[in-house]
């Protein structure tokens, strides 16, 4: 299965996610998330944008926090405890 090829435009939230010191960062469009879900990758199921804005879902052990749309919220959530 090949996810959609449409590009994800750069914006502050996407830039913060890409810069995160995590093991895995996935930046996808809603179409790509749906295609990955249809291909069996359930973690992306139902992951949609919030009011048309770029939306981050921070997940650990296949459990995701509430969606975030502010880069500062994502930056804070990614800080080591």
Order of alpha helices (4+ residues) and beta strands (2+ residues): alpha-alpha-beta-beta-alpha
